């Protein structure tokens, strides 16, 4: 079994708890054992995150923000976004969503690649690296034998990374281990989640309790920097699922 990689928690997993008690939730995540988190919508939450990092010692090697979507930026510039990431000590900013309709043709995928390449030129001025995170539709779309995500990857500046959401890739019909082999060094971050492998997030389970071949996937990510635990939803107590996921991944390394 491979060694457990550095672990992080996507804070979207505990979004309801954060809305109720941001500082207390950050401390609870740290108390579970996480030393890293992946914030979402960090630009709007910058002050609370800065306070949370200072109080808990948590760091954020990556964060999510829909920086390719002008509406999501609400008037902010890319310089604003990436300078805020730098201020928070976040070295990698991931765009987590591009409209599914834009993955149905190679021409539109190339436009997304061009937009990411242009954003990377702004990000580098702030010493920030950017990347893209998939859902299932980028993998369901297959054009001339290549998935939409692979078409995107081929058009990206070498400095741009992928954060492969392994569960969504499987839900999109892909053999995740084989996909990682094809994407190669482009994949530096993984989203690790588990469940019955289907698009409905309500059926997701703690890592280790579903059908995903977790350790085979981790072993196949040969340039992996951080594995990010995430649940989009859970039928029980979310903190139970987070705690169980963390324990499973750490127990695997010791076995």
TORDO-171505 format. One line per field, with one value per residue: y, z, x of N, C-alpha, C in turn. Coordinates in nm, 4 decimals, m for minus. Layout:
<torkols>
ny	c(Y_...)
nz	c(Z_...)
nx	c(X_...)
cay	c(Y_...)
caz	c(Z_...)
cax	c(X_...)
cy	c(Y_...)
cz	c(Z_...)
cx	c(X_...)
</torkols>
This chain:
<torkols>
ny	c(m0.1193_0.2241_0.5045_0.7322_1.0339_1.3902_1.5350_1.7172_1.9090_1.9787_2.2641_2.3084_2.0800_2.1070_2.3213_2.4072_2.4034_2.5910_2.8207_2.8528_2.8741_2.9912_3.0189_2.8263_2.5946_2.5759_2.5243_2.2788_2.1174_2.1218_1.9917_1.7317_1.6427_1.7364_1.9399_2.0988_2.2776_2.3230_2.6011_2.7309_2.9754_3.1762_3.4441_3.6064_3.5299_3.6078_3.7533_3.6119_3.3640_3.4295_3.4924_3.2445_3.0761_3.1884_3.1381_2.8602_2.7379_2.6059_2.5600_2.6515_2.4898_2.4960_2.6404_2.7000_2.8827_3.0340_3.1718_3.2108_3.2903_3.5710_3.6697_3.5386_3.6614_3.9091_4.1768_4.1985_4.1937_3.9735_4.0224_4.1205_3.8865_3.7023_3.8366_3.8421_3.5691_3.5312_3.6892_3.5392_3.3216_3.1164_2.9108_2.7930_2.8262_2.7062_2.6698_2.5576_2.4882_2.4854_2.5647_2.2896_2.2834_2.3835_2.1833_2.0225_2.0425_2.0401_2.2902_2.4709_2.3733_2.4304_2.7070_2.7390_2.6422_2.8422_3.0605_2.9863_2.9797_3.2515_3.3558_3.2421_3.3934_3.6287_3.5372_3.4507_3.6802_3.7292_3.5258_3.2938_2.9770_2.8230_2.6110_2.3491_2.1937_1.9037_1.7903_1.5378_1.5693_1.6605_1.4311_1.2563_1.3637_1.2764_1.3185_1.2410_1.0226_1.1201_1.2365_1.5276_1.6502_1.5636_1.6788_1.9463_1.9475_1.9027_2.1449_2.3286_2.5668_2.4568_2.5138_2.5110_2.3260_2.0183_1.9365_1.6447_1.5331_1.2448_1.0859_1.2031_1.1690_0.8909_0.8594_0.9747_0.7761_0.6837_0.4838_0.5444_0.5054_0.4413_0.6788_0.8630_0.7725_0.8545_1.1330_1.2022_1.3923_1.6284_1.6180_1.7205_1.7468_1.5696_1.5088_1.3221_1.1089_0.9075_0.6437_0.5070_0.5466_0.7436_1.0157_1.1474_1.3435_1.3007_1.0412_0.9948_0.8661_0.8180_0.8195_0.5126_0.3622_0.3131_0.2347_0.3112_0.2582_0.3426_0.3365_0.2364_0.4411_0.6572_0.5596_0.5670_0.8326_0.9855_1.2252_1.3445_1.5959_1.6805_1.5257_1.5779_1.5567_1.5208_1.5580_1.6043_1.5860_1.4188_1.1590_1.1290_1.2518_1.5031_1.5552_1.3131_1.1607_1.2991_1.2643_0.9831_0.9448_1.0677_0.9048_0.6567_0.7021_0.7575_0.5231_0.3407_0.3954_0.3015_0.0326)
nz	c(0.0000_m0.0852_0.0578_0.2678_0.1195_0.1665_0.3300_0.2795_0.3507_0.1714_0.2225_0.1511_0.2147_0.4816_0.4828_0.5864_0.8632_0.8768_0.8016_1.0249_1.2387_1.1913_1.2935_1.4990_1.3541_1.1883_1.3860_1.4746_1.2509_1.2488_1.4909_1.4313_1.2975_1.0583_0.8871_0.6747_0.4534_0.1933_0.0828_m0.0401_m0.2582_m0.1702_m0.1971_m0.1169_0.1455_0.2704_0.4997_0.7209_0.6741_0.7003_0.9732_1.0760_0.9893_1.1315_1.3951_1.4166_1.2906_1.0555_0.7058_0.3568_0.0837_m0.1588_m0.3275_m0.4154_m0.6716_m0.8933_m1.1182_m1.3910_m1.4554_m1.5025_m1.3726_m1.1267_m1.0165_m0.9539_m1.0236_m0.9363_m1.0222_m1.1955_m1.0990_m0.8444_m0.7299_m0.7363_m0.5943_m0.3452_m0.2867_m0.2640_m0.0405_0.1551_0.1641_m0.0156_m0.2590_m0.4942_m0.7118_m0.7999_m1.0636_m1.0309_m1.1959_m1.5115_m1.7324_m1.8257_m2.0935_m2.2386_m2.2871_m2.4977_m2.7505_m2.9305_m3.0069_m2.8215_m2.5880_m2.6394_m2.6233_m2.3492_m2.2551_m2.3620_m2.2132_m1.9555_m1.9943_m2.0400_m1.7910_m1.6334_m1.6993_m1.5671_m1.3045_m1.2517_m1.2067_m0.9456_m0.8209_m0.8224_m0.8946_m1.1246_m1.1793_m1.2915_m1.1949_m1.2247_m1.2979_m1.3576_m1.6201_m1.7923_m1.8444_m1.9412_m2.1881_m2.4900_m2.7554_m3.0689_m2.9605_m2.7364_m2.4022_m2.2800_m2.0758_m2.1256_m2.3746_m2.2986_m2.1278_m2.3085_m2.4348_m2.2562_m2.0997_m1.9851_m1.7143_m1.5868_m1.3791_m1.3160_m1.0973_m1.0189_m0.9736_m0.8442_m0.7920_m0.9382_m1.1894_m1.2139_m1.1956_m1.4340_m1.6085_m1.6404_m1.6112_m1.3467_m1.2698_m1.5156_m1.6520_m1.5034_m1.5760_m1.8430_m1.8231_m1.6767_m1.5536_m1.5322_m1.3416_m1.0209_m0.7871_m0.6065_m0.5685_m0.3238_m0.2740_m0.1908_m0.2490_m0.4058_m0.6683_m0.8631_m1.0177_m0.8267_m0.5515_m0.2970_m0.2187_m0.1407_0.0541_0.3505_0.2990_0.1983_0.2487_0.0235_m0.3292_m0.4579_m0.5750_m0.3740_m0.2903_m0.5122_m0.6905_m0.5662_m0.5823_m0.8563_m0.9179_m0.9954_m0.9664_m0.7458_m0.5129_m0.3030_m0.1443_m0.1440_0.0726_0.0253_0.0658_m0.1059_m0.0135_0.2543_0.4186_0.6924_0.9981_0.9084_1.0136_1.1281_0.8972_0.7865_0.9866_0.9852_0.7252_0.7334_0.9259_0.7948_0.5724_0.6991_0.8511_0.6501_0.5578_0.7674_0.7732)
nx	c(0.0853_0.0613_0.2397_0.0664_m0.0249_0.0460_m0.2293_m0.5337_m0.8297_m1.1146_m1.2892_m1.5504_m1.6819_m1.7571_m1.9258_m2.1755_m2.1356_m1.9298_m2.0683_m2.2255_m2.0459_m1.7597_m1.4903_m1.4886_m1.5358_m1.3109_m1.1220_m1.2153_m1.1698_m0.8903_m0.8474_m0.9240_m0.7055_m0.6133_m0.3804_m0.3856_m0.5996_m0.8440_m0.9724_m1.2893_m1.4255_m1.2521_m1.1868_m1.4008_m1.4101_m1.1810_m1.0852_m1.1909_m1.0711_m0.7990_m0.7883_m0.8655_m0.6566_m0.4438_m0.5213_m0.5366_m0.3221_m0.3562_m0.2923_m0.3192_m0.2587_m0.3852_m0.6695_m1.0146_m1.1770_m1.4021_m1.2570_m1.2548_m1.5046_m1.6791_m1.9059_m1.8987_m1.6776_m1.7705_m1.7047_m1.4437_m1.0952_m0.8629_m0.6100_m0.6757_m0.7815_m0.5640_m0.3691_m0.4863_m0.4891_m0.2118_m0.1626_m0.2894_m0.1292_m0.1717_m0.0679_m0.1645_m0.4313_m0.7412_m0.9672_m1.2912_m1.5059_m1.6473_m1.9017_m2.1069_m2.1998_m1.9923_m1.8186_m1.8726_m1.7717_m1.4643_m1.3690_m1.4817_m1.3669_m1.1008_m1.1165_m1.1588_m0.9145_m0.7491_m0.8391_m0.7625_m0.4847_m0.4363_m0.5143_m0.3176_m0.0967_m0.1469_m0.1580_0.1036_0.2434_0.1929_0.3147_0.1630_0.0258_m0.1980_m0.4896_m0.7163_m1.0204_m1.2125_m1.5536_m1.8020_m1.8860_m1.6858_m1.5525_m1.7386_m1.7817_m1.6578_m1.4475_m1.3517_m1.2186_m1.0870_m1.1201_m1.2950_m1.1484_m0.8888_m0.8429_m0.8485_m0.6216_m0.4134_m0.3982_m0.3031_m0.0845_0.2343_0.2764_0.0345_m0.1789_m0.3645_m0.6272_m0.7407_m1.0584_m1.1297_m1.3515_m1.5612_m1.4527_m1.4658_m1.7435_m1.8046_m1.7525_m1.4946_m1.1964_m1.0131_m0.7468_m0.6240_m0.6801_m0.5291_m0.2769_m0.2734_m0.2972_m0.0752_0.2036_0.0675_m0.1313_m0.1403_m0.2749_m0.5252_m0.8746_m1.0075_m1.2624_m1.5512_m1.7939_m2.0913_m2.0289_m2.1626_m2.3456_m2.5060_m2.4628_m2.5614_m2.5340_m2.2770_m1.9997_m1.7966_m1.4435_m1.3110_m1.5333_m1.6786_m1.6899_m1.4598_m1.1257_m0.9154_m0.6385_m0.5035_m0.5497_m0.4154_m0.1546_m0.1212_m0.1028_0.1545_0.2880_0.1870_0.1042_m0.0662_m0.3393_m0.6756_m0.9355_m1.2815_m1.6311_m1.9238_m2.1770_m2.3523_m2.5259_m2.5327_m2.3833_m2.1695_m1.9153_m1.8479_m1.8058_m1.5889_m1.3945_m1.3728_m1.2800_m1.0293_m0.9051_m0.9087_m0.7377_m0.4971_m0.4581_m0.4205_m0.1651_m0.0157_m0.0530)
cay	c(0.0000_0.3423_0.5953_0.8380_1.1639_1.5021_1.5428_1.8437_1.8970_2.0810_2.3222_2.2968_1.9646_2.1496_2.4566_2.4451_2.4325_2.7179_2.9289_2.8688_2.9089_2.9770_2.9965_2.6990_2.4856_2.5651_2.4565_2.1392_2.0502_2.1038_1.8932_1.5984_1.6083_1.8040_2.0587_2.1726_2.2846_2.3833_2.6882_2.7634_3.1157_3.2366_3.5891_3.6663_3.4866_3.6252_3.7963_3.5003_3.2624_3.4773_3.4745_3.1016_3.0232_3.2364_3.0779_2.7139_2.6873_2.5455_2.6274_2.6181_2.4765_2.5212_2.6960_2.7031_3.0041_3.0359_3.2955_3.2288_3.3353_3.7112_3.6904_3.4928_3.7574_4.0231_4.3022_4.1896_4.1586_3.8600_4.0714_4.1224_3.7492_3.6355_3.9062_3.7951_3.4352_3.5466_3.7420_3.4309_3.2121_3.0104_2.9152_2.7353_2.8616_2.6122_2.6976_2.4287_2.4635_2.5524_2.5196_2.1638_2.3055_2.4217_2.0643_1.9382_2.0548_2.0688_2.4339_2.5364_2.3310_2.5083_2.8417_2.7315_2.6329_2.9750_3.1462_2.9464_3.0248_3.3958_3.3784_3.2036_3.5048_3.7236_3.4722_3.4381_3.8083_3.7220_3.3981_3.1990_2.8743_2.7956_2.4784_2.3230_2.0787_1.8481_1.7141_1.4193_1.5976_1.6730_1.2951_1.1968_1.4172_1.2130_1.3744_1.1736_0.9291_1.1846_1.3047_1.6721_1.6906_1.5400_1.7829_2.0656_1.9327_1.9142_2.2838_2.4166_2.6029_2.3524_2.5524_2.4947_2.1891_1.9650_1.8716_1.5450_1.4806_1.1045_1.0301_1.2515_1.1042_0.7567_0.8760_1.0093_0.6568_0.6595_0.4079_0.6563_0.4712_0.4574_0.8215_0.9253_0.7381_0.9361_1.2738_1.2124_1.4889_1.7429_1.6038_1.7432_1.7386_1.4808_1.5061_1.1856_1.0907_0.7685_0.6211_0.4036_0.5949_0.7946_1.1618_1.2024_1.3640_1.2616_0.9032_0.9828_0.8027_0.8422_0.7528_0.3757_0.2936_0.3007_0.1462_0.3667_0.1932_0.4602_0.3248_0.2222_0.5757_0.7346_0.5084_0.6029_0.9768_0.9813_1.3592_1.3962_1.6828_1.6826_1.4589_1.6600_1.4843_1.6000_1.5040_1.7083_1.5668_1.2954_1.1378_1.1338_1.3660_1.5264_1.5449_1.1701_1.1178_1.3609_1.1961_0.8475_0.9539_1.0982_0.7861_0.5520_0.7318_0.7442_0.3830_0.2695_0.4134_0.2289_m0.1107)
caz	c(0.0000_m0.0897_0.1723_0.2641_0.0779_0.2455_0.3214_0.2988_0.3508_0.0991_0.3234_0.1065_0.2859_0.6104_0.4571_0.6767_0.9931_0.8629_0.8016_1.1611_1.3322_1.1067_1.3734_1.5688_1.2574_1.1509_1.4960_1.4765_1.1433_1.2975_1.5997_1.3704_1.2594_0.9354_0.8971_0.5504_0.4036_0.0614_0.0884_m0.1583_m0.2581_m0.0705_m0.2126_m0.0330_0.2837_0.2975_0.6370_0.8112_0.6541_0.7599_1.1176_1.1037_0.9727_1.2423_1.5216_1.4176_1.2250_0.9269_0.5853_0.2381_m0.0362_m0.2767_m0.3005_m0.5303_m0.7062_m1.0359_m1.1679_m1.5335_m1.4674_m1.4625_m1.2769_m0.9959_m0.9632_m0.9028_m1.0445_m0.8996_m1.1312_m1.1680_m1.0101_m0.7094_m0.6837_m0.7133_m0.4862_m0.2209_m0.2625_m0.2165_0.0967_0.2430_0.1586_m0.1007_m0.3806_m0.6113_m0.7223_m0.8906_m1.1089_m1.0101_m1.2728_m1.6372_m1.7767_m1.9014_m2.2359_m2.3029_m2.3025_m2.6000_m2.8762_m2.9134_m3.0214_m2.6944_m2.4899_m2.6682_m2.5696_m2.2047_m2.2387_m2.3886_m2.0996_m1.8456_m2.0261_m2.0174_m1.6462_m1.5775_m1.7192_m1.4578_m1.1773_m1.2288_m1.1530_m0.8003_m0.7816_m0.8039_m0.9956_m1.1385_m1.2280_m1.3158_m1.1253_m1.3060_m1.2517_m1.4411_m1.7590_m1.8727_m1.8771_m2.0245_m2.3226_m2.5612_m2.8904_m3.1473_m2.8756_m2.6195_m2.3130_m2.2759_m1.9848_m2.1929_m2.4767_m2.2249_m2.0790_m2.4204_m2.4780_m2.1459_m2.0652_m1.8972_m1.5732_m1.5326_m1.3307_m1.2967_m0.9733_m1.0658_m0.8813_m0.8826_m0.7861_m1.0532_m1.3084_m1.2194_m1.2270_m1.5754_m1.6883_m1.6639_m1.5247_m1.2947_m1.2749_m1.6548_m1.6833_m1.4434_m1.6603_m1.9653_m1.7896_m1.6358_m1.4549_m1.5225_m1.2198_m0.9003_m0.6729_m0.6224_m0.4750_m0.2814_m0.2153_m0.2062_m0.2570_m0.5021_m0.8002_m0.9420_m1.0111_m0.7144_m0.4379_m0.1703_m0.1848_m0.1085_0.1809_0.4001_0.2217_0.2445_0.2653_m0.1042_m0.4337_m0.5227_m0.5419_m0.3239_m0.2859_m0.6496_m0.7476_m0.5088_m0.6387_m0.9983_m0.9298_m0.9712_m0.9328_m0.6470_m0.4066_m0.1923_m0.1652_m0.0782_0.1100_0.0054_0.0456_m0.1479_0.0736_0.3335_0.4823_0.8373_1.0523_0.8186_1.0844_1.1398_0.7690_0.7730_1.0808_0.9364_0.6055_0.7768_0.9937_0.6945_0.4933_0.7834_0.8885_0.5354_0.5518_0.8771_0.7638)
cax	c(0.0000_0.1470_0.2408_m0.0343_0.0289_m0.0044_m0.3750_m0.6026_m0.9757_m1.1899_m1.3779_m1.6897_m1.7357_m1.8140_m1.9751_m2.2845_m2.0744_m1.8580_m2.1666_m2.2764_m1.9372_m1.6404_m1.3698_m1.5003_m1.5259_m1.1696_m1.0531_m1.2587_m1.0964_m0.7533_m0.8489_m0.9313_m0.5690_m0.5735_m0.2955_m0.4067_m0.7361_m0.8619_m1.0894_m1.3669_m1.4689_m1.1615_m1.1778_m1.5043_m1.3923_m1.0389_m1.0568_m1.2196_m0.9685_m0.6737_m0.8004_m0.8673_m0.5215_m0.3608_m0.5639_m0.5271_m0.2019_m0.3902_m0.2466_m0.3981_m0.1753_m0.4674_m0.8027_m1.1053_m1.2517_m1.4387_m1.1972_m1.2836_m1.6433_m1.6844_m2.0154_m1.8523_m1.5801_m1.8487_m1.6341_m1.3022_m1.0048_m0.7757_m0.5038_m0.7323_m0.7961_m0.4368_m0.2985_m0.5481_m0.4342_m0.0747_m0.1689_m0.3320_m0.0335_m0.2271_0.0150_m0.2308_m0.5733_m0.8053_m1.1030_m1.3564_m1.6288_m1.6799_m2.0339_m2.1056_m2.2225_m1.8665_m1.7341_m1.9331_m1.6974_m1.3220_m1.3478_m1.5118_m1.2658_m0.9810_m1.1388_m1.1340_m0.7689_m0.6935_m0.8723_m0.6737_m0.3494_m0.4319_m0.5180_m0.1883_m0.0039_m0.1735_m0.1261_0.2477_0.2907_0.1733_0.3773_0.0537_0.0023_m0.3413_m0.5253_m0.8581_m1.0792_m1.3202_m1.6698_m1.8164_m1.9218_m1.5643_m1.5092_m1.8441_m1.7636_m1.5469_m1.4431_m1.2468_m1.1458_m1.0272_m1.2146_m1.2828_m1.0411_m0.7607_m0.8293_m0.8080_m0.4843_m0.3196_m0.3888_m0.2644_0.0526_0.2890_0.2757_m0.1005_m0.1970_m0.4982_m0.6678_m0.8361_m1.1586_m1.1268_m1.4863_m1.6376_m1.3982_m1.5242_m1.8862_m1.8097_m1.7309_m1.3533_m1.1066_m0.9353_m0.6049_m0.5811_m0.6858_m0.4111_m0.1636_m0.2765_m0.2780_0.0642_0.2513_m0.0231_m0.2122_m0.0609_m0.3655_m0.6397_m0.9858_m1.0342_m1.3945_m1.5931_m1.9369_m2.1307_m1.9846_m2.2746_m2.3453_m2.5827_m2.3722_m2.6243_m2.4993_m2.1343_m1.9667_m1.6616_m1.3396_m1.2906_m1.6618_m1.7461_m1.6373_m1.3414_m0.9984_m0.8447_m0.4925_m0.4559_m0.5540_m0.3055_m0.0295_m0.1128_m0.0776_0.2987_0.3382_0.0920_0.1535_m0.1613_m0.4676_m0.7770_m1.0570_m1.4032_m1.7650_m2.0180_m2.2929_m2.3452_m2.6557_m2.5192_m2.3095_m2.0571_m1.7879_m1.8170_m1.7497_m1.4563_m1.3049_m1.3512_m1.1972_m0.8923_m0.8529_m0.8847_m0.6199_m0.3774_m0.4416_m0.3683_m0.0211_0.0493_m0.0801)
cy	c(0.1244_0.4241_0.6992_0.9690_1.2720_1.5188_1.6847_1.8139_2.0108_2.1347_2.3256_2.1804_2.0066_2.2910_2.4993_2.4790_2.5643_2.8361_2.9570_2.9193_2.8880_2.9414_2.8606_2.5804_2.4675_2.4923_2.3089_2.0583_2.0234_1.9965_1.7502_1.5498_1.6731_1.9231_2.1485_2.1703_2.3449_2.4696_2.6968_2.9089_3.1985_3.3885_3.6592_3.6365_3.5170_3.6617_3.6836_3.3908_3.3039_3.4591_3.3269_3.0378_3.0638_3.1659_2.9293_2.6585_2.6148_2.6278_2.5787_2.6092_2.4995_2.5781_2.6993_2.8419_2.9995_3.1643_3.3146_3.2863_3.4772_3.7378_3.6482_3.5901_3.8845_4.1544_4.3013_4.1523_4.0338_3.9018_4.0757_3.9818_3.6895_3.7067_3.8667_3.6550_3.4446_3.5955_3.6334_3.3137_3.0930_3.0111_2.8671_2.7658_2.7787_2.6656_2.5650_2.3990_2.5499_2.4849_2.3908_2.1815_2.3376_2.3044_1.9725_1.9479_2.0867_2.2194_2.5068_2.4968_2.4085_2.6524_2.8447_2.7217_2.7691_3.0699_3.1133_2.9929_3.1745_3.4285_3.3442_3.3149_3.6132_3.6639_3.4718_3.5686_3.8128_3.5942_3.2915_3.1036_2.8500_2.6540_2.4687_2.1937_2.0328_1.8042_1.5943_1.4512_1.6170_1.5360_1.2198_1.2429_1.3552_1.2557_1.3126_1.0888_0.9874_1.2482_1.4550_1.7183_1.6703_1.6410_1.9137_2.0579_1.9544_2.0585_2.3804_2.4463_2.4990_2.3860_2.5331_2.3487_2.1464_1.9126_1.7722_1.5055_1.3363_1.0430_1.0740_1.1913_0.9639_0.7639_0.9136_0.8945_0.6189_0.5614_0.5091_0.6276_0.4889_0.6039_0.8943_0.8937_0.8238_1.0834_1.3023_1.3204_1.6119_1.7384_1.6151_1.7320_1.6401_1.5218_1.3600_1.1819_0.9509_0.7600_0.5148_0.4353_0.6282_0.9458_1.2218_1.2197_1.3154_1.1210_0.8860_0.9328_0.8465_0.7648_0.6157_0.2959_0.2717_0.2103_0.1971_0.2908_0.2974_0.4469_0.3034_0.3589_0.6588_0.6896_0.5521_0.7508_1.0023_1.1177_1.4268_1.4789_1.6773_1.6054_1.5306_1.5765_1.5756_1.5096_1.6207_1.7048_1.4363_1.2821_1.1481_1.2616_1.3860_1.5136_1.4007_1.1210_1.1746_1.2902_1.0557_0.8472_0.9772_0.9739_0.6761_0.5782_0.7189_0.6008_0.3031_0.2790_0.3291_0.0775_m0.1825)
cz	c(0.0000_0.0389_0.1580_0.2211_0.1770_0.2223_0.3460_0.3034_0.2710_0.1928_0.2799_0.1763_0.4125_0.5991_0.5517_0.8154_0.9878_0.8668_0.9431_1.2575_1.2589_1.1903_1.4431_1.4754_1.2115_1.2606_1.5015_1.3678_1.1869_1.4051_1.5457_1.3316_1.1314_0.9677_0.7743_0.5149_0.2642_0.0672_m0.0462_m0.1459_m0.1616_m0.0802_m0.1225_0.1151_0.3354_0.4434_0.7367_0.7970_0.7178_0.9116_1.1545_1.0902_1.0908_1.3726_1.5295_1.3652_1.0949_0.8125_0.4674_0.1171_m0.1657_m0.2330_m0.4293_m0.5467_m0.8559_m1.1005_m1.3183_m1.5581_m1.4137_m1.3598_m1.1365_m0.9331_m0.9108_m0.9101_m1.0052_m1.0225_m1.0954_m1.0797_m0.8652_m0.6496_m0.6461_m0.6074_m0.3508_m0.1864_m0.2062_m0.0723_0.1971_0.2450_0.0802_m0.2324_m0.5074_m0.6065_m0.8345_m0.9317_m1.1070_m1.1012_m1.3975_m1.6908_m1.8595_m2.0516_m2.3111_m2.3211_m2.4145_m2.7355_m2.8461_m2.9206_m2.8904_m2.5858_m2.5124_m2.6174_m2.4182_m2.1767_m2.2600_m2.2715_m1.9786_m1.8713_m2.0035_m1.8690_m1.5817_m1.5921_m1.6141_m1.3253_m1.1481_m1.1766_m1.0012_m0.7418_m0.7485_m0.9227_m1.0041_m1.1905_m1.2509_m1.2473_m1.2020_m1.2252_m1.3453_m1.5894_m1.8483_m1.9174_m1.9571_m2.1692_m2.3847_m2.7071_m2.9640_m3.0581_m2.7524_m2.5334_m2.3185_m2.1879_m2.0487_m2.3049_m2.4119_m2.1862_m2.1908_m2.4654_m2.3730_m2.1438_m1.9691_m1.7487_m1.5076_m1.4959_m1.3391_m1.1550_m1.0132_m0.9530_m0.9220_m0.8845_m0.9060_m1.1826_m1.3244_m1.2544_m1.3737_m1.6671_m1.7111_m1.5645_m1.4740_m1.2996_m1.4161_m1.6961_m1.6255_m1.5247_m1.7856_m1.9360_m1.7360_m1.5327_m1.4419_m1.3927_m1.0977_m0.7726_m0.7070_m0.5254_m0.4488_m0.2141_m0.2511_m0.2080_m0.3604_m0.6461_m0.8879_m0.9260_m0.8919_m0.5925_m0.3053_m0.1265_m0.1463_0.0339_0.2264_0.3155_0.2836_0.2565_0.1342_m0.1999_m0.4989_m0.4802_m0.4946_m0.3372_m0.4245_m0.7185_m0.6964_m0.5683_m0.7839_m1.0206_m0.8968_m0.9399_m0.8271_m0.5398_m0.2828_m0.2352_m0.0796_m0.0527_0.0878_0.0051_0.0049_m0.0632_0.1488_0.4116_0.6340_0.8846_0.9693_0.8899_1.1143_1.0119_0.7487_0.8626_1.0327_0.8119_0.6414_0.8415_0.8935_0.6171_0.5743_0.8266_0.7728_0.5251_0.6558_0.8630_0.6753)
cx	c(0.0889_0.1384_0.1299_0.0298_m0.0113_m0.1549_m0.4245_m0.7513_m1.0346_m1.2977_m1.5242_m1.7591_m1.8091_m1.8724_m2.0862_m2.2310_m1.9981_m1.9541_m2.2171_m2.1690_m1.8046_m1.5176_m1.3733_m1.4857_m1.3815_m1.0921_m1.0903_m1.1880_m0.9528_m0.7477_m0.8601_m0.7924_m0.5223_m0.4836_m0.3122_m0.5554_m0.7346_m0.9872_m1.1609_m1.4084_m1.3827_m1.1567_m1.2790_m1.4834_m1.2515_m1.0104_m1.0806_m1.1154_m0.8364_m0.6758_m0.7973_m0.7306_m0.4337_m0.3942_m0.5331_m0.3950_m0.2297_m0.3321_m0.3291_m0.3057_m0.2517_m0.6009_m0.8822_m1.1671_m1.2810_m1.3874_m1.2148_m1.4226_m1.6558_m1.7929_m1.9731_m1.7537_m1.6464_m1.7703_m1.4878_m1.2196_m0.9257_m0.6589_m0.5520_m0.7351_m0.6612_m0.3531_m0.3560_m0.4991_m0.2930_m0.0729_m0.2052_m0.2342_m0.0824_m0.1504_m0.0539_m0.3796_m0.6348_m0.9419_m1.1798_m1.4748_m1.6332_m1.8058_m2.0259_m2.1244_m2.0941_m1.7706_m1.7817_m1.8633_m1.5521_m1.2965_m1.3736_m1.4128_m1.1368_m0.9950_m1.1161_m0.9854_m0.7043_m0.7196_m0.7853_m0.5307_m0.3341_m0.4329_m0.3841_m0.0857_m0.0243_m0.1275_0.0230_0.3069_0.2801_0.2336_0.2728_0.0483_m0.1482_m0.3636_m0.6747_m0.8979_m1.2024_m1.4425_m1.6833_m1.8313_m1.7996_m1.5122_m1.6133_m1.8328_m1.6386_m1.5548_m1.3244_m1.1567_m1.0826_m1.1352_m1.1914_m1.1688_m0.9044_m0.7368_m0.7861_m0.6610_m0.3829_m0.2998_m0.3387_m0.1149_0.1084_0.2841_0.1397_m0.1212_m0.3423_m0.5117_m0.7760_m0.9298_m1.1836_m1.2660_m1.5685_m1.5840_m1.4554_m1.6724_m1.9066_m1.7733_m1.5864_m1.2924_m1.0045_m0.7859_m0.5510_m0.5801_m0.5651_m0.2856_m0.1576_m0.2487_m0.1378_0.0924_0.1629_m0.1025_m0.1217_m0.1437_m0.4770_m0.7492_m1.0172_m1.1706_m1.4418_m1.7449_m1.9668_m2.0924_m2.1050_m2.2791_m2.4184_m2.4919_m2.4295_m2.5856_m2.3522_m2.1134_m1.8283_m1.5624_m1.3113_m1.4178_m1.7364_m1.6717_m1.5084_m1.2151_m0.8967_m0.6930_m0.4330_m0.4507_m0.4374_m0.1723_m0.0110_m0.0840_0.0688_0.3599_0.2505_0.1616_0.0643_m0.2863_m0.5710_m0.9020_m1.1772_m1.5251_m1.8534_m2.1438_m2.2730_m2.4748_m2.6504_m2.4520_m2.1830_m1.9225_m1.7510_m1.7505_m1.6096_m1.3554_m1.2723_m1.2623_m1.0511_m0.8297_m0.8218_m0.7564_m0.4911_m0.3529_m0.3845_m0.2186_0.0512_0.0368_0.0203)
</torkols>
